[in-house]
Amino acid sequence: MNRRLVLGIVVVGLLVTFAGCSMFFGGISDEELDREQDYEDLRESDADVAIDVEGASLIGGGEYRAVYDLNGTEEISMSESTLYSDQAVDVHAVRYWHENGTELTGSELDIEQESASTDIRVPDGNGTLAFSGDSTSKSFQIGMYMQGSYEVTIPEGHSTSNFLLGGVSPGGYDREEVDGQEQLTWDNADSSISLRYYNTRDVPLFLGLIGVVVVVGGAGVAYYYRQVKELEERRKRMGLDVEGGDESDDDSPPGPR
């Protein structure tokens, strides 16, 4: 075999190997962990976990901010289930506050990301942890990384209340409007939180679409019914038996024909 060909195969193999290792062990960069973010409003919440979901724009995706009052929890392992396996959750703008208010950035914490999970370990489980992540435009889901009371605020101008367009899981929550935004609270959430929400301005359009479908469908049924009746009348005028044969068949004598 040509030596250059063999050398080329070896080089490609090494590149693929190192690329795979880099992807597996690369983790989250310090720049992402230390990104600027404001969590002050969420830190004022009475819930153990306060989350604010921001809607997507025309030029970018959505984002969420989450603040955890750890209550003795020293490690959080974050993963999300896919069709085939669990995969790590990407986070950025990580912060930790000691009880005395001292702040640490994400790069100062022990954070490891592998293929199946992102693990965050804090110096003291009595502090407060915050991080941000990406979300889609009409839905939000986050794992049960820590039990306790949860408070989730969805984007302004959106709602989960319509059972056709929205949805909330798990049950046992309270819904209220706070400063013009829908807020969902659980006294003690026991499973992953999953939301499906919609822009309230889309409801009239949705109802209008249903109205158009009903009108068009009704008109189609009426037209079909009218065509059937006209066909029956035409058969009667032609002397045909609508129920299943013409009159000459009924007057035929018995026996072979």
N, C-alpha and C positions, 0 to 999 in steps of 0.2 A: 504494500500500500504506500502511496505517496507520503513522504515524511511531512510535507506541508499540510496535507489533508489531515493527518493524524494530529499534528500540532494545533490545527484550527479547531478540531473537535474537542481536544483537551481544554483549550482556552475558553470555548463556549461553555463547556461543562462547568468550569470553575466560576465563570461569570454568573451562570444560573444559580450555582450553589451559594455564592456569596450574596447574591441578590436576595435569595430566599432567607438566608440567615439575617440579613439586614432588616428584611421585612418583619421577621419573627421577633428579633430582639431589639429592634429600633425603638419601640415605645413611642411616647409622646414627647415632642421637643420641649425644651425649657421655654422657648418663646411662646408656645401655645399654652403651657401651664401657667405662665406669668402674665398672660394678656390682661388688659385693663377691663374691669367690670364693676358695676355698682350693685351691692347687695344690701344696702342699708335698709330699704323698705321691707325686704323679706326678713331681716334679722329682728324686726319689731313685731313679727307675728307671734301669736301665742301657741301655734301648732308646733309639734316636734319637727315636722318637715313642711316647709313652705316653698311652693313652686310657682313661678310665673311663666306662662307660655306666650311668646310673641309671634304674631302671624307673619307669614312669608310676604315678601314684596314682589313687584314685577321683575326686579333684577337680582333677587337673592332668596334663599330659603329662610325658614323660620328658625327660631332659637328659643331655648328655655333656660331659666336660671333656677337653681335649687339651693336651699339652705337647710342643713341638718343640725339640729340640736342633739348632739350625739348621746347624751345620757348614759355614759359608761361604755359606749361602743368605740373600740380603738381601731377597727379595720372594716372597710366597706369593700365588697367585691362586686363589681358591676359587669353584667353580661346580658345579652339579649338573644333570644332563641330565633333561629332561622329554620328553614325547611329541613336542613340536614344536620345542623349542629348549633352549639352556642358560640357566639363571637363576642369579642371585647367591645365595650362601649367607649367611643371617643369623647373626651371631655377637654375643656380648656378653661382658662381663667380660674384656676383652683386657688382657694384661700382657706386658711385655718386660723381661728382666733382662740387663744388660751382664755381661761376664765378671767384673768386680769386684763384682757383686752389686747395683749400682744399679738400681732399679726404675722403669719408666715405665708409666703407665696408658694405656689405649687412646686417650684424647683427646689424648695427647702424641705419638702416632705418626701416620705418614702413611697413613691408611686411606681408600680410595675405594670406594664401592659404586655400580656401574652396573647396568643391567638384566641383564647376562649374567655378571657376576663381582664378587666382593669382593676387592680387592687390598690387601694389607698390606705396607708397606715399613718395614724396621727400620734403625736407624742403623748397625748393625754385624752382619754375618752370623755372627759367632762367639758370639752371645748365645743366649738361650732365649726362645721365644715361647709364650704360652699363650692359649687362648680357650675359650669354652663355646658350646654351641648346643642346639637342641631336637632330640629324637628321639621316635620312636614307641614304643608299648608292647612290641611283640614283634619288632622288627627295628631294625637300625642299618646305615647306609651312610655312608662318607666317601671322598672322592676321594683320588687319589694326588698330593697337593700337594708332597710331597718324598719322594725315595727314601731307603731306609735300613731299619733294623730297627724293627719295630712290636710293640707290646704292647697288647692290648685286653682289658679286664676287663669282663665282662657283669654284669648285676644279680644280687644275691644271691638264691639259691633258683631260679636259672634255668640252663638248659643248652642246648648246641647239638648234643649227641652223638647223639640219635635221628635217623636219616636221614629219617624221615617228618615229624617235627615241627620239626627244626632243620636248619641249613645254614650252611656257611662258604665264602667265596670271597675271595681265591684259595686254592688248595691249598698244600701245602708248609709247613704250620704245625704247631706243637706245642701240645697242650692239657694243662693241669694245673690242679689246684685249689690256690689260695693264699688262706689265711685264710677258707676257706669259700666262695670265689667262683671260678668258672671263668675261667681266663686263657688267652688265645690269643696265641702269639708267632710272628713271622716274622723270620728272620734277614735277609732282604732282600726285602721285598714289592715287586712290580713292577706292580701294578694296583690299582684301587679296591677297598677292603675292604667286603664286604657280609655281614651276619650275619642269621640268622633263629633266634631262640631261643624257649624255652617255659618255663613254670613247671613244675618237676618234680612238683609236687602234682597237675598235670593228667594225668600219665601213667596212673595207675590209672583215672581217669574215661574216658580215651581207650580203654584196653584193655577196660574194661567195656562201652563203647559198641560196640566191635568184636564182643565176645562176644554182645551182644544181637542185633546184625545177623546174625551167623552162626546163632544159635539160631532166630531168626524166619525167616530165609531157608531154613534146613534144614527147619523145620516146614512151610513153604509147599511146598517141593519134595516132601516126603513125602506131604502131603495131595493134591497134584496126581497123584502116582504112584498113590496108592491109588484115586483117582477113576477113573483110566484103567483100572486092573485090574478094578474093579467093573463098568465099562462093557463090558469084554471078556467077563467072565463072564455078564453079562446077555444079550449078543448070542448067546453060545453056547447058553444055556438057551432062547432063542427060536428056535433052529435056523438062525441066520444065520451065514454064512461070515465070520469075522473078517478074513480076508486080503483080501476084496474081492468079496463077493457072497453070496447065499444058495445052498443046496444045489440048489434047483429049477433054477437057472440052469445048473448043471453037468450035469444030466440031460436038458436040452432037446435034441431032435434037431437035426442040422445043417440048414441051409437057411433060406430066408426064413420070417419069422413074421408 
